Amino acid sequence: MIMRGSLAIWMRDMQVLRRAIFSELVAVVAYPLTIYLAFGIGMQSYIGAVEGSPYSLFIAPGLITMTAVNAAYNESVWSLWFHRRVQFTVESYRVTPISVSEIIIAKICTGFTHGIIKGCAVGLVIFAITPFRFPLEHLFNYLVFLIPGSALFSCAGVISGTVMDKPETIGKVEAVLVMPLIFMSGLFFPLSSYPPDVLPWVRAIPTTALFEGARRALVSGDMSTLHVLQVSVSAVVLFAVAVGIFRRKMAE
Amino acid sequence: MPVPAILTRSLTKQYANLTALNSFDLEVSRGSIFGLLGPNGAGKTTLIRILTTLMRQSSGEVFIDGLDIRTEGRRIRSMIGVVSQENSLDRYLTARENLVLHARLHGMDRKTYNRRIDELLELMGLSARQKDFPDTFSGGMQRRLVVARALLHQPQLLFLDEPTTGLDPQSRRAVWDYIRSLAGSMTIFLTTHYLEEAEQLCDRIAIMDHGRLVALGSTRELKDRLSGATVYEIELERDVDQYATLLRSMQCVSNIEVLSSRIQVTLECWECLSEIVTALNGAPVRSISLKERTLEDVFISLTGAEVRE
């Protein structure tokens, strides 16, 4: 497959991101930082330590991961919807000698890049203004989770942006599916809080593997191969599904 | 025999219970300006989407420059330019950046596309605005930018889907002039709701309705095919009703319409005119004129006068 088309579209998206990088980052950093200050600092004295860590440190990796995957999802879903339904630019791409797969790969890469950039920005801010610290060598392990995790959410965004024609439906899916998946994956509480009967089901969800694995990787340097595989395989499967759905939609 | 620019054979597109294209046969010769007319829902958009590889046919064959659309989509897209109904410009990129993106999608190298973009911006009168975003452009300027984008890779076949819809008369004429200037250098396939546009620009015109081709030919041929009937308009000083009754009784008159002091007479053939003149001997005739049939008359006669959804 020639990836010229993907590269051209991805470069276009990066050009647009560069133009608005400051306002994008301010908006992206504000939300997790508010949560960190409200819960991590404000509630810390009431909650105390979770799994041996102060609460503010417990939620920090999750907030960085949440920012990254949220950014990946939002960029993919809105970008694809906007280019398909409002600007009709997808149509203009499709009459050039590139394939439908190249368009979808570009959009997934764009979402993924947004996720990584915005996740790193939040990480830096939390690192700069809070006592949250981690050994630098843990960063590599953390990225092993963050990269397929962002790709996973980017693919999910592409599917939503392809299937849904109304913007309000996109918002509903985010409220009903995406945010609960993130919040219930142990971002604010340890998984041990779940009843034992429910826990295996919760652990089977890729977002749980992502948030749990990423936290352990960043805080203690643990690398759970099972979690990495769970996230990576889900990302690959969702990628194939995203390409298939987009192709079918475009053929209508 | 030269390979036609577009050839369709028994082209059919079915959407559930709706047949958008029904065994549609069409041949467009290279270098011509071909117009496609039809009321809303006739199947024009479906046809153009299939021809530009955006949609698959249900059955039948389509060849663009001899290449089968089902197997040679990428090659076909490299040699066509498309001006769609929607402007589809990227409002987050400047005019020049829009063109650069399109050039990259066509795999053009930087040196070639920069030169070509300079040429086209100059030609379209957009050089001074190349660093501005399309949102700040007038409708006519946006349309010119879309045309420039479609011509960037020097296509052999240009599809113009209602290229002047929503433009003021000046901008419309500017687009027409440009289309005329392209004549011969590439094949142009045009759909339009403006019959004057088709009449002004196209060498050959197809009229389609309900997914079928209902007429094909030059403007002159289509007008001639409307029927052998000829319409004359006779203006009288007085006694209009009396002469209308007289004319209505004549065998060679197929229809009479009275419009104030004028009688519109439809004759079986133009040779009947002498009988009419004889019958009107002594009548207070002010003028007799041949009423020229328009493409709109042809269009309405073939597709009906009722409004389509």
Chai-1 contact restraints between the chains, C-beta under 6 A:
chainA,res_idxA,chainB,res_idxB,connection_type,confidence,min_distance_angstrom,max_distance_angstrom,comment,restraint_id
A,R4,B,G107,contact,1.0,0.0,6.0,A-B,restraint_1
A,G5,B,L105,contact,1.0,0.0,6.0,A-B,restraint_2
A,A8,B,R104,contact,1.0,0.0,6.0,A-B,restraint_3
A,A8,B,L105,contact,1.0,0.0,6.0,A-B,restraint_4
A,R12,B,L101,contact,1.0,0.0,6.0,A-B,restraint_5
A,V16,B,Y92,contact,1.0,0.0,6.0,A-B,restraint_6
A,F88,B,E86,contact,1.0,0.0,6.0,A-B,restraint_7
A,F88,B,S88,contact,1.0,0.0,6.0,A-B,restraint_8
A,T89,B,S88,contact,1.0,0.0,6.0,A-B,restraint_9
A,T89,B,D90,contact,1.0,0.0,6.0,A-B,restraint_10
A,E91,B,S88,contact,1.0,0.0,6.0,A-B,restraint_11
A,S92,B,S88,contact,1.0,0.0,6.0,A-B,restraint_12
A,R94,B,L54,contact,1.0,0.0,6.0,A-B,restraint_13
A,V95,B,T52,contact,1.0,0.0,6.0,A-B,restraint_14
A,V95,B,R77,contact,1.0,0.0,6.0,A-B,restraint_15
A,V95,B,V82,contact,1.0,0.0,6.0,A-B,restraint_16
A,T96,B,R77,contact,1.0,0.0,6.0,A-B,restraint_17
A,T96,B,L105,contact,1.0,0.0,6.0,A-B,restraint_18
A,T96,B,H106,contact,1.0,0.0,6.0,A-B,restraint_19
A,P97,B,R74,contact,1.0,0.0,6.0,A-B,restraint_20
A,P97,B,R77,contact,1.0,0.0,6.0,A-B,restraint_21
A,P97,B,S78,contact,1.0,0.0,6.0,A-B,restraint_22
A,I98,B,L105,contact,1.0,0.0,6.0,A-B,restraint_23
A,A251,B,R56,contact,1.0,0.0,6.0,A-B,restraint_24
